[in-house]
Amino acid sequence: MNRRTLMASLAGLAISPAFAKPRGAGGPGAPGPRNLITDVAGLKIGQADDPRARTGVTVILPNDRAVCAVDVRGGGPGTRETDALNGWNLVHAVDAVVLSGGSVYGLAAADGVATWLGAHGRGFAMAQMAGVPRSPIVPAAILYDLANQGNKNWGMDPPYCALGIAAVERASDQFMLGTAGAGYGAGAGALKGGVGSASLRTADGMTIGAIVAVNSFGSPVVPGGRHFWAAPFEIGHEFGGLGPASNVVEGEDWGMAKANPGARENTTIACVATDVALDADEVKRVAIMAQDGLARAIRPVHCPFDGDVVFALSTGRVVLPASPLRPFVVARIGAAAADVLARAVARGVYSAVLPPGARGPVWADLK
């Protein structure tokens, strides 16, 4: 097959005409109307935080059960129910995904979300049986924010289950970036980290979005300045519009990375999503490809100290036609997911402010 035939075939494969942009729209695509993951039809985000403890929870809530996969790259991950997402296992769809602060304590946020979902009749069941509750499938990943000077003297009552319930109850199309939810107490290298999100709507009508809580060991900015590593992927002025840095990075200069990392003290946890109907194996490939967005936005990343985890979701609103060239569309979605995730990382750091009483640099302080 020559290149002209291949490109013509790909153009015909992209998506069904019912979801295409108006004739002549063309172009490389653009952010959705919110430039948030909620531009993906069928998704809402809920967040709750505890300023006293300097921690929080973010919930990704699909309107209906969504096909999900996960890719884990960090050396110190903390997760829940990720094994259930393997393609060879029974359950390939989830009722929610949770990103949480609190290290191992934060995994309890998913208990709160599962409790809320079960009370509302949502979850997995082989068959509907009177008096037998459904089992909500709620994978989760956590980041370490225990040493950020917040009050963690919670004894036998960590706040995460309650934060999970509060977050899912607040699920909406709109949500805060920066110091909010799972990113409330996060640090991105030496800078304040936070929650970031971004989206892309392709010229032929597919939507890809990302949400991330940035608590990385590595730095999101190029050494010696305030330019983001993710700058080549910026659309408009969504995180300052400075463009790529002109600096030459020499040797092992990691710039504003954390100088003295400790085990499990750093993590970037994220979820990417698309409205295109994909199966479990295809969503897994998108999750794998999306991890490259972290490598484009943070240096270094996937360290022994990090717990980097990326979930991927399909809400199934756009149905692809059957074709042997379908993998090329999956490749497009995965590549776009990586770019969108890189932008989301920068937007989270760009929007972050210090919590009340906290000290330390934020991106806006850089010269």
N, C-alpha and C positions, 0 to 999 in steps of 0.2 A: 504494500500500500504506500503510495507516494505521499508527500507532505500535503499537497493540495487536497487529495482525497481524504486524508486523515482529518484535516482541519474542517472540511465540509461535513464530515461525519460527526465530529465533536459539536459543531454548531447545531446540528440537527438533534443531538442527544440531550443538550443542556437541560431543559425542562419542558413540560407540556405547555402549549401556547396559552392556556388559561392563566398561567402564572407569569407570562412574559411581560416585560415593560412595553409601553406603547411603541409602535413602529418608529424607528429612527432615534430612539432614546440613546442607544449605544453607550460608549464610554466604559471606563474601567470599574464603575460602581462607586458608591458613596456610602457614608454612614447612614443608618436609619434615622428616623425623625428624632429619636431620643439619644442616639449614640450610646445606647446601653444594651445589655444582653436581652432586655425585655422587648427589643425590636423583633426578636424571634417570636413568632406567633405561638401562643400557648404556654408562655413562661411568665412567672412573677417572681419577685425577689422580696424577702422579708429580712429585716435586720433589727437587732436589739443589742444594747451595750450597757455596761455597768461602769460608769465613770469612777466610782470609788475603787473598784478593783482594777480598772484600766484594762478591760477585756470585753469581748463581745462575740456575737454569733451572726452568721449570714446563712440564710436558707434559700436554695433554689427550688421553687415549687412549680412543677408543671401542672397545667389544668387537668391533664389525664396522664396515666402512667406512660413514661417515656423510655425508649430504648437507651441504655447507658453502658458505658465502658470506662475504664480507668487505666492510666499509665503512671507508674511510680518510678521516679528516677533518683530521688534524694537518698542519702545514706542513713538518715535517721527518721523514717516516716512514722506517723501515727495515724492509723486508719481503722475504719469499721466497715464490715460487709463488702469489702472489695473482692474477696474470693467469690462471692455470689455472682459477680458480674462476668466471670469467665464464660466464654462462648460455649463450653462443653457442659456447663451447669444448667439447672432448671430455669432460673429466673434471669431474664435479660432486660427487664424493665424495672424502673424505680418509681416511687411515689414522691420522693424529694431527695435532694443532696444537701448536706450540711458542711459548711466551712466554719471552724470555730477556733478561737483562742483557747488558752488554758491548758495546753499540753494534754496529758492523759485525762485530766479532769474534764476537758472540753468535749470528750467523746460522749459525755452524758447529755449534751445538747440534742443529739439524735434521739435519745430516749424521749425527751420532751416532744420533739416533732412527731415521732412515731405514736406517742400517746394521743396527740391532737388529731392526727390523721385517722387513727383507729376509732376515736370517738365520733368522727365524721363519716364513718363507713368506708374509708378508703384503705386499700391494701391488697395484697395478693391472697387469693384463695383458689384451691383446686375446684371447690364446689361451694355454693352458698348453702350454709346450714344454720338453722335457727339456733340462736344462743351461742354460736361460735364466732368470735370476732375475726375479722380479716387481719392479715399480718402485713403491716406497712413495711416496704423495703426502703431503707433510708441509709445509704452509704454516707460516710463522713470522713473528713480529714481535719487534722488539728495543727496548729502552730504553737510555738513556745513563746509566751509573753509573761511568764511567771516572775521574771526578774526586772520588771519595768517600773518598780517602785509603787505599784498599786497595792492596795490592801488585800492581801491574799489570806488573811487570818479567818478563813471560813469554817475551820473545824470540820464538823460532820455534814455541813450543808453548803457545798460549792454551788454557785449560782447557775450552772450551765443548763440544767434541765429546765428551770424556769425561763432562762433566756431563750432556749429553743422554742418553748411554747409562745413566748412573747413575739419572737421573730416571725414564726409562721402565721400568727394571727395578724401581723402587719403586712403580709405579702401584698405587693402592689406593682404596677408598671413603673413607678418612679421610686428612686432610692438615692441616698446620699453617697458620694464618693469621698475618699480620704479617710478621716478619722471617724470611722463608723463600723458597726458590725464586727466581723472577724478581724478587721484591720485596726480596730480602735487602739489597741496597745502595741501595734506592730512597729518594727524598725527595719528599714531597707538599707543595709550596710550601716553607715554612721548617720544616715538621715532618718527622719520619721517616715515610716511606711504607712500603708493604708489600703483601703479597698478601691480598686479601679475597675472600670468596665468600658467596653467599646463595641461597635457593631459595624458590619459591612453588608450592604445590599448590592448584589451583583447586577450587572446590566441586564441579565436575563432573568432576574427575579428570585434568586436564592438569597437567603439571609443567614448570616453567621454572626454570632455574638460571643463575648467572653466576659467573665467576672473573675477577679483575682484578689487575694489578700496577700500583700507583699511584706514578707518578714525575712528577707534574704540575708545570708552572710555576705554575698557579693553586693557590689555597688550598682545602682541604676544609672549613674552618670559617668561620663568620661573623665579620667584623672585630669585635674588642673582647671576645672571649670564647672559649668552648670548645664552643659549639653547632655541630653539623654542618649544612652546607647540606642534607644528605639527611634531616634529622630528620623532616620530614612523612611520610616513607615508612617510618620505623622500625617494626618489629613487635616488641612487647614491649620488652625492654631489651637488644637485641642489640648496640648500640653506646653504652651508657651510660644510655639512657632519659631524657635531659635535655629532650626535646621541642624544638620550634622556638624560635629566639631571639626576644626581644622588641626587639632592636636595630633601628634604622632605618639602613640603609646609605646614606651620602651620597656623591653624585657618583661618582668613580672610585676609591673606596677599595677596594683589593683585599686589604686585611688582610695575612695571612701568606703571600702569594704570594712567589715567588723574586724578589728585588729586581733582580738583574743576570743575566738569562738569557743563555745562549749558544746558538748554533745547534746543534740536535740534542741538547741537554742535558736535555730534558724530554719525557716521554711517558707516557701511560696506555694500556696494552695490555690487551685483555680478550677473553673468549669467553663468549657466552651460548648456551644450549642448551635444547632442548625434546624431550620424548619423542613429540610429535605428528609423524606422517609428513607432511612438506612437500616440495614440489619445489624446485628450485634458485632459481627466481624468488621463491617465497614465503619461503624462507630469507633471500634477499637483502633483502627488505622488512623482515624481523625485524631483521637487522643494522642497517639504516638507522634504524629506530625505536629500537633499543636505544642508539644513540649519544646520544639525549636523556637517558639516565641519567647520562652524564658531565656534561652541562650542568646537571643537577639537583644534582649532588654536588660540583662543582669550579667555582671562579670565579677568573679567566676560564679558558676551555678552548678547544681547537682553535686555539691560537695559532700564529704562524709558528715558534715555538720547539718546539712539541709534535710528536710523531709519533703522535698518537692513532689507534689501529686497533681495531676490534671485529670479531671473527669470530662467526659464528652457525652452530650445528650442529643437525641433526635426527637423532635416533637411530631414529625410525620405529616406535616400539613401539605408539603409539596411532593407529589408522587412522580418519580422518574419513569420514563418509558423503558421497557425491556430492551437491552442492547448489549452486545459483547464489549462495547466501549464504555460501559458504565464505570469501570475503575478510573477512567480519566476524570469523571465528574467527582468521584470520591477524592482523587488527588487535588482537584481544584478546591474542594471544601477544606481539606486538611491544610493546604498551603495558606488559604485565606484565614483559617483559624489561628495559625501561627502568627501571622501578621497582626490580626486583631488582638491576640493575647499580648503581644509585645506593646501595642498601643495602650492596652488596659493597664499594664504594669506602670508605664510612665504616667498615665492619668491618675493612678492611685497615689503615687508619690507627689506629683504636682499639686494635688488637691489636699494633701495632708497638712493638718495643723496640730499644734501641741495640745494634749488634754489639759484641763485645769490643773495648775500646780506643777506641771511637768517642765523639764528643761532639756535643751538639746537642739541641734540644728534641724531645720526643715528646708525643703528645696528653695523656698522663696528667700532664704537667708544667703544663698550662694551668690557670689559675684562673678 
